[in-house]
Amino acid sequence: MVLGEAAARRPPEADLAEQTPIGEALVKGLVRAQLALALRLSLVVVAGLGALPLLFAVAPGVGRIKVAGMNLPWVLLGLLSFPFLVGVGWAYVRWAERNEQDFTAVITRPEA
């Protein structure tokens, strides 16, 4: 048996446990996927919440609109921002878990 053939037949769990270059590449892929997800959702939060003060600065009339007796900026930034952030957090957890499940599926897949 050639050394290359033995390495090709190793299960991915062994590469992770022994911290081989293949295992490092697998973990780096997971970290990269999680970082990309975090950056995308951070951009959603910055765009979603950051655009509101900009809107009120550009169109001051919008800031004077009353909703349930309160000014619209207070309603959007003071009340509705929290459910928005909870929703983004919930989405992040679901998608991060999916990334981890995909990683686990690669690691534990049966060898053909």
N, C-alpha and C positions, 0 to 999 in steps of 0.2 A: 504494500500500500504506500502510495506517495504521500508526503506530508501535506500537500495541497488538498488531496482528497479527504484526508482526515479532518482538516480544518473546515472543509465545505460541509461535512456531515455533522458538525458540532451543533447542538441545539443552542438557540439564541440565549436561553437562560444561563448557560455556561459562560457565554461571552460577557453577560452582565455581571455574573458572580465573580468572575476572574478579572474583570475590568480590562478586557482586551480592546484593541482599537475598534473592532466591530461593535462591541457593547457600548463603547464611548460614542460611536456614531449614532447608534440607536437612541441613546439618552439625549444627545445633542439635538436630534430630530424632534424628540418630544418637547424639549425646552424651547426650541425654535417655534414649534407650533403653538405652544402656550403663550409665548411672547407675542407672536403675531396676533393671536386672539385678543390679548390684553390691549395691544396698541390699537386694534380696530375698534374695540368697544370704548376705549378712552377717546378716540376721535369722535365717536357718536355722542358721548357725553359733552365733550367740548363744543361740538357743533350745535347740539341741541340746547344746552344751557347758555353757551356763550353767544349764541345768535339773539337771544331775547334782550339783553341789555343793549346790544347793537340796534335792534329793531326799535326799541324805545328811544334811543338817542337820535336815530335817523327820522323817525316819525313820532314826534312827541304827542300828537293827537291820539295815537293808539294807547299811550300810557295813561290817558285821562278817561278811558272807557271804564265804566263801572259794571261789575259783575257781582250780584248778590250784595250790593252796597259797598263793595271794596274795589279799589283800583285794580285794573287788570295785571299790572306788574306784581302786586302782592299775591294775587291769586296764582299766577303762573310760577313765580320764583319762590313764594313762601309756602304754597300748598301743593301744587301739582308737581313740583320738582322732586319731592320725596317718592311718590309712587313711580316716577320715571326712573330714579336711581335704583329703587328696589327691583324694578323690571330689568334693568341692565345688569344688575348683580345676579339676578335669577338666571338670565340668559348666559352670563359668563360661566356660572357654575355648571349649567347643563352642557354647554359646549366644551368646557374644560374636561368634564367627566367623559364626554364622548371621545376627546383626544386621548385620554388615558385608556379608555376601553379599546380604541384602535391600536394603541401601543401594546397593550396586553395581548390583543389578538395576534399581533405580529410575533410576539415573544412565545406564546403558547400554541401556535398553530402546529398541527401534526405534520411531521416530516413525511414527504411522499416517498 
